[in-house]
């Protein structure tokens, strides 16, 4: 079907420019006089037509109207001319094509695709917002340092607990402290050298246990205070060794 005039899709319906239809129908009366007279046939603004200012081509913008196809058909019939009848038949064909099952399905798919793209865009924006919020939460909640962990604990701990902070065994930690002249082994117990013994780094406890021989035996265990724990932390850190909690993921 040959296009006789530009058809626009506006606000959910097909429309045509009033001025363009006026020129196409070759109406002799000026548009500013013709259109008000046509309105007297009962056409309702914002139902059958809407007003707007057409783009300027050098002069002042002109008043124009977006006409529904139903109104355009009636205006063509009111002209009582051969060209008016041709345009009316053209608009009937336009409506038939517009309302065909194929066209309806195509419009529905187009709308569905538009909504899908909009949802994708909204989801992407939401994901970005959540990522930013997570980053802000991370920034407001700094990673707990080893010092924070130690200062929040007041208990005495065995060397095995401190060693575990570094992923070490108690044997490895004791050997490290021995190699750095912090402690020495006396029988089965580790004791601090004199320069460290009076700093409150350790506390020894004696336990009585019942032996297989039926007699009680004394066992001495060395425990580290939190001050001693921080001393070991500083000692290891000077060698570039940090606890697991402060290592990067």
N, C-alpha and C positions, 0 to 999 in steps of 0.2 A: 504494500500500500504506500503510495507516494505521500510524503509529508506536505501538507498545505500550509501549516502554521506551526510554530513552536509550542509544544505541550510541556508543561512543567509539573513536577510532583511536589506538592506543597501541603504540609499539615495533614498528610494522610489521604489527600485526594488530588486528582488531576485538575490543573488550572490552565488558563490561557490569558494572555494580556488583553485587556479591554482595548487599548490603543492599537495593538497589532491586529486584532480582529476588526476594528473599525476601518483600518487601512485595507485589509484583505477584502472586506466586503464592498470597498469602493464607495463608502457613504459620502455624500456631498456635504452634508451638514458637519460643522466643526465638532470635534469630539466633546469639547466643554459644554456644548449645547445638546448634542445627541445623547450622551450617556444619562444626564438627568431626566430626559424625556423617556428613555428606556426604563429607568427605575420606576416610573409611574405604573408599570405593568405588574407591580406587586413584588418585585425582587427585594430581598431583605439583606442588609449589610451584615457581614460576619457569618452569614448562612449561605447565601448565593454568591456573594462577592466580598472582597476586602480591599481597602484603599491603600495605596503606597505611592511614594515619589519615585519616578523613573530616573535612571542615571542621566546626568547632564551630558550633552555633546558640545558644550561650549556656552550655552545659555543657562537659564535657570532650570532646575528640575521640574518636570511636569507631573501633574496629578495623573495617576494611572490606577487600574483596578485589576485584581486577580479574579477571574470569573470561573465559576464551576463549569464543567462540561455541560451539565443540564441547563444552566443559564445561557451558555453560548449557543446551544441548539435552539433555544426559544428565540434568541436575538436573531439568529439566522432566518428562522421562519417568519419573524416579524418584518423582515426586509422585503418580502414578496418579490424576490428576484432569482434569476437562474443561478447566479453565483452563491446566493444565500442558500438555495436548495442543495448545491454541491457541498458547501461547507457543513450543512446539517447532516448529510449522509456521511461525510468524513468523520464528524464527531461521533456518530452512531457506531461506525466501525472501530474507532479508537476505544469506545466504551466496551464493545464486544471483546476486543483483544485484551483489554485490561481485566475484564471479569472472566476470562477463559480459565479453566482448571489449571492449565500449564502456567499461566501468568500468576495465578494465586499461589501455587506451590513455589514458584521461583521467588516471589516476594517473601513468603514465609521462611524459606531457606536463607534468604538474604538477611532478614531480621534476626533469625536464630544465630547466624554467623557473626553478626554485629554484636549481639548480646554475649556470645562466647568470647569474642575478642575483648569486650569490655570487662568481663569477669576475669580473664587472664591478666589484663592490665591491673585490675583491682587487687588480685591475688599477689602479683609481683610487687605492688606498692606495699601491701600488708607484710610480705616477707622482708622487704627492705626495712620497714618500720620496726619489725620484731628484731631484726639483726642489729639495728641501731640501738634499740632498747637493751638488748643483751650486752652490747658493748658498754653502754652507759652503766649498767648494773655492775659489770666487771670492774669498771673504773672506780665506782663508788665503794666496791668491796675488794680492797687489795688482798693479794694472797698472804695468808698468815705466815709470818717468818718463824724461824726456829726459836728466836728469842722470845717471841710472843708465846709460843707453845711452852717453853721452859718456865717463863715468869708466871704463867697461869697454873703451874704445878708446884706444890709445896712438899711433895713426898720424897723420901729417900728412894733411890733406884739402884739396882745392881748394874754392873758394867755391861751385862748382856742386853739390857734395855737401851742403853746409850749406843752400843754397837749396832743394834737393830735400826737405829735412826739413820745409819749410814749404809745399811745393807751389809754390814760386817758381822763376823762372829765375835763372841766374847774373847776368844783366844787371840784373834788378830788385833783387837783393840788393846788388850793387855800388852801384847808384844810391841805395839806401836808406842804406847806410853813408856814402856821399859826402854826402848831404843832412843827415846827422846829424854831419858834421864828424869822422868817424872816419878816412877815407882820401881821397886825391886821386889823380888819374891823371897819370902822368908818361910821356908817349909812349904805349906800349901796355901799361904795367904799372901796377897799382894799388899805392900805397904808403901806409903809415899816417902820420898826423900825428905830430909829435914826442912829444906827450903819451902816445901809445899805443905808439910804436915800440919802447920799451925794456921793455915788459911781457911780452914773450915770446908775443905773440898770433900772430905770423906767422913764417914762415921762407921766404926766397927761395932758389931753386935755379936754377943756370945749366946749360943744355943746349946741346951743340954738335950741329948738324944740317947735313947736306950739302945745299947748295942746287943749284938747276938750273944755276948757273954753274960748278959743279964746286968751289966753295970752301966751307969750313965757316963757319957763322954762329952766333953766340951768341944764345940766347933765354933770357930770365929769366922765371920763373914764381913767383908768390906762393902759398904754401900756408899754411893756418891750422892752428895747434896746437889741441889739445883745450881748452887754457885760453882761446884766442881764440874757440873755438866756444861756450864757456859765456859769454864776454863778450857775444857777439852774442845769445845766448839771453836774457840779462838785459836787454839793450838793447831787444830786440823785446817782451819780456814787459811792460816798463814802458809800452809803447804798446798793450798789450792783445793782442799777437800771440803765439800759442803754436804750437809745432810740431804736426804732424799726429798724432803719437803720443799727445799729451796732450789732443787735442780729443775731445769726446764723440762717440760713434757716432751 
